[in-house]
Amino acid sequence: MSAGAAFPTLDLVAPAVAFPAPAPPVDLYAVPDAGAAQLGDAAARASTHAGDAATQVSDAVSHGLQEAAQAAVEVLGTLSGVLLAGRAAMLTTRALASAAVRAAEEQRCLERQEALSATCAEQWEAAAYAVARANARRTALLARHARAGVPSGGDQGPPRPDLPPPLDPVGRPLGALRADLARFEEAVRRAEETQTAWEVGRLADVMDDADEADDAWRRLIRERRDAMLARHMSHREPAAERTGQPLAEPPRATADTERDAEAVRRLGADILAALDPQAAPATVELAVASVGRAARHAGENPTRARRHLGEARKFVQDANRKARLCRAEEEWAAAQLDFLTRRAPEDTEPLPEAPDAEQPLRRLLAEGVPLTPEERRLVELRVTERLTYLEGLYVRTQLTGVMAELAERYGGPADATRPEGQELRLDWTPDGWGPDHWLRVTLVHGTLRIATMYRGGGPGERRPEDLAVDDARCAEARLRIDEFAVVARGLGLDLDMRIEQTEGALPGLRGEDGAVALDEVLAAGARNRAPDHGTPARKHRTVGDRTR
């Protein structure tokens, strides 16, 4: 048994992973080396946390206590941050709101010094999703303000929102990010309330035109303005969005109200007060006109009054539905655009760009023009493509860390390369194996394979004593494969390794195809990593295979 195979999968994203630096140029004419340089201090520092996670033996309660304390000082890496932003872009408003509620609850627990049972990665996921939600709300609000412009007739437009810059979680400790997030969300809430108050005032101006805009009608509308604002803002809170609680339905006419003109006017005002502040003015005017006609026919023709009130109610329902859909679409577009326009650090490989998807998203935010079905499919495709690329990069980075950790624990040189047709190749020579035997890890089309290798030509050249050594190394390989899977789980990757029967070790050359020593790769990656605030142990929930 000298080989193993698995499909690396991930569920929760380890928080402190940075973008790997691009490999140095390969000298195609260099003579293949017998082995790469021994791992240095940079590799040891970068992988110590994985060893801690794999070797830590504690019960669930103590693990939860330690994770809660360590999560507060963890720092979000560049690659983890972009990957979490991409995952947030794929979620619904309700899921993002649930994450925001949880992040707030964790902050309150932290302030009360209460223990949390969540893992470090789960806490970071909730915080990152809450940041994505808050940033999307900020972007959509600015676009909403810009579209409002200055109304005709010389009236003053909405006050400019007083908002801080977008919140970037990368490089921040979790505890500090939570505090920043609370202040950021409060600033967005205040700006939304100011914008909404202006929109409610605009609606009230339209409503004043009903029933010849007499003083009594104006008084009815003014009495409902504060309630309109409070009701709308309450439904914008994360707890309300998490439950998906809809806005209250406009009231219905009753037999008693149909015969009393004053009762019809009050009911009409209540129906109009149920309008979403972002309702389309044209639909609002139709609803206002229906209420005015109902008031004029009250008492004299109750049936017509009821019909006109029903029309007004339907206009309000239609306007509210469209306003909610438009708001959700804008915030969705803001999250997609944020993810698609993120860039990798300067000294790393650039991320794939998607200008064809960015253009309709920018148009939607700037002009309020909805995406066509084809444009929406294009955006979803580009987001999926970028997220898939990032997940592949993340898996390769973590697999490199796994090999580095094994080399640090058990000794022996390790190196990495990316030959044509492979996403990754890792070679490690455990102590006592070299220079003639080593383990090779390859990742091809999402399939990970680990094999025992020997230096030389075809199998026919092996002497009996060589084959005996091959068998001994193959027997040891099973233990190494198990160790590889354990360390991988500590870094958030589930391998579900399957041991395969083979005819013995496979021939090859260690260091072929211009392999790069892992200490060089990880040392370069450490320069991209945010400042270290400790090396907490990690444990991540994973899924076993792609069919789940």
Solvent accessible surface area in square Angstrom, and as a share of the most:
residue,aa,sasa,rsa
1,M,95,0.43
2,S,2,0.01
3,A,10,0.08
4,G,0,0.00
5,A,1,0.01
6,A,4,0.03
7,F,87,0.36
8,P,11,0.07
9,T,15,0.09
10,L,22,0.11
11,D,34,0.17
12,L,1,0.01
13,V,1,0.01
14,A,0,0.00
15,P,0,0.00
16,A,10,0.08
17,V,6,0.03
18,A,4,0.03
19,F,3,0.01
20,P,34,0.21
21,A,18,0.14
22,P,57,0.36
23,A,68,0.53
24,P,68,0.43
25,P,134,0.84
26,V,68,0.39
27,D,91,0.47
28,L,153,0.76
29,Y,198,0.75
30,A,59,0.46
31,V,133,0.76
32,P,66,0.42
33,D,86,0.44
34,A,58,0.45
35,G,21,0.20
36,A,21,0.17
37,A,58,0.45
38,Q,99,0.44
39,L,13,0.07
40,G,30,0.29
41,D,107,0.55
42,A,15,0.12
43,A,0,0.00
44,A,23,0.18
45,R,156,0.57
46,A,19,0.15
47,S,3,0.02
48,T,60,0.35
49,H,18,0.08
50,A,0,0.00
51,G,9,0.09
52,D,57,0.30
53,A,19,0.14
54,A,27,0.21
55,T,86,0.50
56,Q,60,0.27
57,V,148,0.85
58,S,56,0.36
59,D,94,0.49
60,A,88,0.69
61,V,110,0.63
62,S,45,0.29
63,H,27,0.12
64,G,7,0.06
65,L,94,0.47
66,Q,69,0.31
67,E,1,0.01
68,A,14,0.11
69,A,68,0.53
70,Q,30,0.13
71,A,0,0.00
72,A,19,0.15
73,V,69,0.40
74,E,8,0.03
75,V,8,0.05
76,L,0,0.00
77,G,0,0.00
78,T,25,0.14
79,L,0,0.00
80,S,0,0.00
81,G,3,0.03
82,V,9,0.05
83,L,0,0.00
84,L,1,0.01
85,A,11,0.09
86,G,0,0.00
87,R,39,0.14
88,A,1,0.01
89,A,4,0.03
90,M,98,0.44
91,L,61,0.31
92,T,90,0.52
93,T,60,0.35
94,R,129,0.47
95,A,37,0.29
96,L,16,0.08
97,A,0,0.00
98,S,38,0.24
99,A,12,0.09
100,A,4,0.03
101,V,16,0.09
102,R,82,0.30
103,A,3,0.02
104,A,39,0.30
105,E,75,0.34
106,E,7,0.03
107,Q,25,0.11
108,R,112,0.41
109,C,23,0.14
110,L,64,0.32
111,E,117,0.53
112,R,137,0.50
113,Q,167,0.74
114,E,83,0.37
115,A,61,0.47
116,L,24,0.12
117,S,107,0.69
118,A,12,0.10
119,T,21,0.12
120,C,1,0.00
121,A,0,0.00
122,E,31,0.14
123,Q,0,0.00
124,W,0,0.00
125,E,35,0.16
126,A,4,0.03
127,A,0,0.00
128,A,8,0.06
129,Y,20,0.08
130,A,0,0.00
131,V,2,0.01
132,A,14,0.11
133,R,18,0.07
134,A,3,0.02
135,N,10,0.05
136,A,5,0.04
137,R,15,0.06
138,R,35,0.13
139,T,47,0.28
140,A,6,0.05
141,L,2,0.01
142,L,45,0.23
143,A,13,0.10
144,R,18,0.06
145,H,28,0.12
146,A,73,0.56
147,R,78,0.28
148,A,32,0.25
149,G,34,0.33
150,V,119,0.69
151,P,42,0.26
152,S,105,0.68
153,G,80,0.77
154,G,75,0.72
155,D,87,0.45
156,Q,156,0.69
157,G,13,0.12
158,P,12,0.08
159,P,67,0.42
160,R,179,0.65
161,P,15,0.09
162,D,128,0.66
163,L,30,0.15
164,P,46,0.29
165,P,103,0.64
166,P,81,0.51
167,L,16,0.08
168,D,74,0.38
169,P,6,0.04
170,V,38,0.22
171,G,28,0.27
172,R,80,0.29
173,P,32,0.20
174,L,0,0.00
175,G,16,0.15
176,A,49,0.38
177,L,0,0.00
178,R,7,0.03
179,A,31,0.24
180,D,29,0.15
181,L,7,0.04
182,A,54,0.42
183,R,152,0.56
184,F,9,0.04
185,E,44,0.20
186,E,66,0.30
187,A,11,0.08
188,V,6,0.04
189,R,76,0.28
190,R,127,0.47
191,A,7,0.05
192,E,4,0.02
193,E,59,0.26
194,T,63,0.37
195,Q,2,0.01
196,T,1,0.00
197,A,41,0.32
198,W,48,0.17
199,E,6,0.03
200,V,4,0.02
201,G,13,0.12
202,R,75,0.27
203,L,2,0.01
204,A,4,0.03
205,D,95,0.49
206,V,29,0.16
207,M,1,0.01
208,D,31,0.16
209,D,105,0.54
210,A,4,0.03
211,D,24,0.12
212,E,157,0.70
213,A,18,0.14
214,D,55,0.29
215,D,107,0.56
216,A,32,0.25
217,W,1,0.00
218,R,86,0.32
219,R,116,0.42
220,L,11,0.06
221,I,4,0.02
222,R,140,0.51
223,E,108,0.49
224,R,37,0.14
225,R,86,0.31
226,D,113,0.58
227,A,53,0.41
228,M,5,0.02
229,L,33,0.16
230,A,64,0.50
231,R,68,0.25
232,H,7,0.03
233,M,16,0.07
234,S,57,0.37
235,H,38,0.17
236,R,24,0.09
237,E,70,0.31
238,P,30,0.19
239,A,54,0.42
240,A,17,0.13
241,E,20,0.09
242,R,92,0.34
243,T,87,0.50
244,G,34,0.32
245,Q,112,0.50
246,P,94,0.59
247,L,20,0.10
248,A,65,0.50
249,E,106,0.47
250,P,4,0.03
251,P,51,0.32
252,R,170,0.62
253,A,30,0.23
254,T,74,0.43
255,A,56,0.43
256,D,121,0.63
257,T,28,0.16
258,E,6,0.02
259,R,156,0.57
260,D,66,0.34
261,A,46,0.36
262,E,72,0.32
263,A,12,0.09
264,V,0,0.00
265,R,25,0.09
266,R,105,0.38
267,L,16,0.08
268,G,0,0.00
269,A,0,0.00
270,D,53,0.28
271,I,1,0.01
272,L,0,0.00
273,A,7,0.06
274,A,11,0.08
275,L,5,0.03
276,D,1,0.01
277,P,2,0.01
278,Q,32,0.14
279,A,0,0.00
280,A,49,0.38
281,P,67,0.42
282,A,69,0.54
283,T,18,0.10
284,V,0,0.00
285,E,96,0.43
286,L,93,0.46
287,A,0,0.00
288,V,8,0.04
289,A,41,0.32
290,S,0,0.00
291,V,1,0.01
292,G,2,0.02
293,R,82,0.30
294,A,0,0.00
295,A,11,0.08
296,R,137,0.50
297,H,40,0.18
298,A,10,0.07
299,G,41,0.39
300,E,151,0.68
301,N,53,0.27
302,P,34,0.22
303,T,92,0.54
304,R,90,0.33
305,A,0,0.00
306,R,128,0.47
307,R,119,0.44
308,H,13,0.06
309,L,2,0.01
310,G,29,0.28
311,E,58,0.26
312,A,0,0.00
313,R,26,0.09
314,K,142,0.60
315,F,60,0.25
316,V,0,0.00
317,Q,59,0.26
318,D,44,0.23
319,A,2,0.02
320,N,7,0.03
321,R,114,0.42
322,K,106,0.45
323,A,5,0.04
324,R,87,0.32
325,L,106,0.53
326,C,57,0.34
327,R,19,0.07
328,A,47,0.36
329,E,41,0.18
330,E,2,0.01
331,E,18,0.08
332,W,46,0.16
333,A,0,0.00
334,A,5,0.04
335,A,12,0.09
336,Q,4,0.02
337,L,19,0.09
338,D,53,0.27
339,F,1,0.00
340,L,1,0.01
341,T,40,0.23
342,R,45,0.16
343,R,121,0.44
344,A,16,0.13
345,P,37,0.23
346,E,182,0.82
347,D,77,0.40
348,T,12,0.07
349,E,95,0.43
350,P,104,0.66
351,L,9,0.04
352,P,61,0.39
353,E,109,0.49
354,A,5,0.04
355,P,93,0.58
356,D,63,0.33
357,A,0,0.00
358,E,19,0.09
359,Q,102,0.46
360,P,4,0.02
361,L,0,0.00
362,R,123,0.45
363,R,53,0.19
364,L,4,0.02
365,L,12,0.06
366,A,67,0.52
367,E,114,0.51
368,G,29,0.28
369,V,57,0.33
370,P,97,0.61
371,L,20,0.10
372,T,62,0.36
373,P,88,0.56
374,E,108,0.48
375,E,38,0.17
376,R,81,0.30
377,R,142,0.52
378,L,49,0.24
379,V,0,0.00
380,E,77,0.35
381,L,90,0.45
382,R,61,0.22
383,V,1,0.00
384,T,59,0.34
385,E,82,0.37
386,R,4,0.02
387,L,17,0.08
388,T,84,0.49
389,Y,75,0.29
390,L,0,0.00
391,E,47,0.21
392,G,26,0.25
393,L,21,0.10
394,Y,0,0.00
395,V,13,0.08
396,R,28,0.10
397,T,24,0.14
398,Q,9,0.04
399,L,0,0.00
400,T,10,0.06
401,G,12,0.12
402,V,0,0.00
403,M,1,0.01
404,A,0,0.00
405,E,6,0.03
406,L,2,0.01
407,A,0,0.00
408,E,81,0.36
409,R,74,0.27
410,Y,70,0.27
411,G,16,0.15
412,G,4,0.04
413,P,33,0.21
414,A,0,0.00
415,D,2,0.01
416,A,10,0.07
417,T,15,0.09
418,R,146,0.53
419,P,17,0.10
420,E,179,0.80
421,G,57,0.55
422,Q,41,0.18
423,E,41,0.18
424,L,11,0.06
425,R,24,0.09
426,L,0,0.00
427,D,3,0.01
428,W,1,0.00
429,T,10,0.06
430,P,1,0.01
431,D,97,0.50
432,G,65,0.62
433,W,6,0.02
434,G,42,0.41
435,P,85,0.53
436,D,72,0.37
437,H,7,0.03
438,W,1,0.00
439,L,6,0.03
440,R,20,0.07
441,V,1,0.00
442,T,22,0.13
443,L,8,0.04
444,V,50,0.29
445,H,154,0.69
446,G,15,0.14
447,T,28,0.16
448,L,0,0.00
449,R,113,0.41
450,I,2,0.01
451,A,15,0.11
452,T,0,0.00
453,M,10,0.04
454,Y,3,0.01
455,R,65,0.24
456,G,37,0.36
457,G,32,0.31
458,G,32,0.30
459,P,101,0.64
460,G,81,0.78
461,E,126,0.56
462,R,44,0.16
463,R,139,0.51
464,P,108,0.68
465,E,95,0.42
466,D,26,0.14
467,L,86,0.43
468,A,60,0.46
469,V,62,0.35
470,D,5,0.02
471,D,90,0.46
472,A,46,0.36
473,R,43,0.16
474,C,8,0.05
475,A,75,0.58
476,E,65,0.29
477,A,0,0.00
478,R,109,0.40
479,L,105,0.52
480,R,34,0.12
481,I,1,0.00
482,D,70,0.36
483,E,25,0.11
484,F,5,0.02
485,A,7,0.06
486,V,56,0.32
487,V,0,0.00
488,A,0,0.00
489,R,108,0.39
490,G,7,0.07
491,L,6,0.03
492,G,0,0.00
493,L,0,0.00
494,D,17,0.09
495,L,0,0.00
496,D,85,0.44
497,M,37,0.16
498,R,129,0.47
499,I,46,0.23
500,E,45,0.20
501,Q,139,0.62
502,T,48,0.28
503,E,186,0.83
504,G,13,0.13
505,A,14,0.11
506,L,84,0.42
507,P,51,0.32
508,G,15,0.14
509,L,71,0.35
510,R,3,0.01
511,G,11,0.10
512,E,40,0.18
513,D,80,0.41
514,G,28,0.27
515,A,29,0.23
516,V,13,0.08
517,A,9,0.07
518,L,0,0.00
519,D,27,0.14
520,E,97,0.43
521,V,29,0.17
522,L,21,0.11
523,A,35,0.27
524,A,15,0.12
525,G,9,0.09
526,A,39,0.31
527,R,177,0.65
528,N,19,0.10
529,R,78,0.28
530,A,16,0.12
531,P,97,0.61
532,D,100,0.52
533,H,87,0.39
534,G,39,0.38
535,T,66,0.38
536,P,5,0.03
537,A,6,0.05
538,R,10,0.04
539,K,121,0.51
540,H,16,0.07
541,R,133,0.48
542,T,34,0.20
543,V,52,0.30
544,G,4,0.04
545,D,43,0.22
546,R,150,0.55
547,T,126,0.73
548,R,200,0.73
